[in-house]
Amino acid sequence: LWDGKMARYSATINGCTQAAITGIDRIDPACFGVTDYDRLTGKAKDFVERAEKDIGKPVTLISTGPEMSQIIDLRGEL
């Protein structure tokens, strides 16, 4: 369950400059193992955009599974 107000509060008090999302494959199982942002489903992209809006910072790491290789790294796109 996503709590945008709590996410923003946490980001603010911790000095967040960018954010990571873990378990996007739980939002949409079709995203399991995806390593390219463009291959995420619309549902997953909508969640990332909502998180960025709520937090007020960019999401730069997105976990799509339990393995280290199952990650989308957007840090180079800042």
C-alpha positions in Angstrom: 0.0 0.0 0.0 1.5 3.4 -1.1 1.2 6.4 1.3 2.4 9.4 -0.7 2.2 11.8 2.3 4.4 9.5 4.4 6.8 9.0 1.4 7.2 12.8 1.0 7.7 13.2 4.8 10.3 10.5 4.9 12.1 11.9 1.8 12.1 15.4 3.4 13.4 14.6 6.8 16.1 12.3 5.3 17.4 14.7 2.7 16.4 12.6 -0.2 17.9 13.7 -3.5 16.6 10.7 -5.5 14.6 7.6 -4.8 14.6 3.8 -5.4 11.5 1.6 -5.8 11.7 -2.0 -4.9 9.2 -4.7 -6.0 7.7 -3.0 -9.0 6.9 -6.5 -10.1 4.4 -6.6 -7.3 2.6 -3.7 -8.8 2.5 -5.6 -12.1 3.9 -9.1 -12.4 4.5 -8.6 -16.1 7.5 -6.4 -15.1 9.4 -9.2 -13.4 13.0 -9.1 -14.6 12.6 -6.1 -16.9 15.9 -4.1 -17.1 14.8 -1.3 -19.5 12.4 1.4 -18.4 10.7 1.5 -21.8 9.7 -2.1 -21.3 7.8 -1.5 -18.1 4.0 -1.7 -18.4 1.9 1.5 -18.3 0.6 0.5 -14.8 4.2 0.4 -13.5 5.2 3.6 -15.2 2.2 5.3 -13.7 3.3 4.2 -10.3 6.8 5.5 -10.8 5.4 8.8 -11.9 3.1 9.0 -9.0 5.9 8.2 -6.6 8.1 11.0 -8.1 5.3 13.5 -7.8 4.5 12.5 -4.2 8.2 12.4 -3.2 9.2 15.5 -5.2 12.4 13.8 -6.3 13.3 11.5 -9.3 13.1 7.7 -9.0 16.5 6.5 -10.3 16.5 2.8 -9.3 13.7 0.4 -9.9 13.9 -3.2 -8.7 12.0 -5.7 -10.8 12.9 -8.9 -9.0 15.1 -10.3 -6.2 18.4 -10.5 -8.2 20.9 -7.7 -8.4 20.6 -8.0 -12.2 16.9 -7.3 -12.1 17.1 -3.5 -11.8 16.5 -0.5 -13.9 19.2 2.1 -13.3 18.2 5.6 -14.4 21.0 7.5 -12.6 22.8 8.2 -15.9 19.7 10.0 -17.2 19.7 12.8 -14.6 
